[in-house]
Amino acid sequence: MIADSFDDLQIFRNSIIGIDHKISENITIKHPTLGEICDFGEQKYYSMITSLCGDSSQNKVFLWDNGIDWTSVSEWDYFLITHNQYNIKDVGIVLKIGNWEKATLVKNAQNNEMVFGYIEDDKLNVVLDRMLWHETRTYLQKIHGFKDYDYAPANEYSKRKLVEKDRKRLKRLQESNEEHESMLKPLITALVNNQGFKYDYKTVWNIPVSALTESVEKIQKFVGYLQIMQGVYAGTVDIDKMKDKSCLNWLG
């Protein structure tokens, strides 16, 4: 399956009823429920999944300080740099990688690419490579509502400014004494108290995180649509003068 052509309806169905998605013989993506994420630890989960779905722009300072231009690092190369930070048992809540304990980082003689694999009967068995990681990462992004933002600095000066901006942000975070605030709690509370949401405080924990992401997006669109239409009926909003009418289609 080509990562850019994932079937959104299939992803939606699988996430709702809990069908695992197989990327390959060794790689399976799960759809953790809110209850599973709560038991696992919300902060721990999102720190891990943000990193898995991220790219080199998230680690500008580290890469820059080690003489690496982050804009030249592909998503696969970034995973090769960061893969040691992941605990395979923790990752298993959302991503199962079979034969990972056998795999080592080796060069595939067929294309000279670095892959994770193991030798058996004088044959290289590839567990994870560039293409498989692209498909895996893309699917994980889709079910969590994450997107890549293609921003390329115009020149070296712009790169240095972005690195320093990120360095200051990291310093503020290190010096901050603020306690972690749940990201899911306000979303769950808002949805449960919305008449268009069909789950209550007891049943909501059984839905997959991807279903929550979809529900939040859809209800936000519907509420925005209602507010605009109220303005139309009240005479304070003129549809003909609206430049962007996409908000009138809450189904989209």
Secondary structure, DSSP 8 states (H G I E B T S, - for coil): --GGG--HHHHHHHHHHT--EESSSSEEE---BHHHHHHH-HHHHHHHHHHHH--GGGGHHHHHHTT--GGG--HHHHHHHHGGG--HHHHTTTEEETTTTT-EEEEETTTTEEEEEEEETTEEEEEE-HHHHHHHHHHHHHHHT--------SSHHHHHHHHHHHHHHHHHHHH-------SHHHHHHHHHTSTT----TTTGGGSBHHHHHHHHHHHHHHHHHHHHHHHHHHTS--GGG-S--GGG-TT-
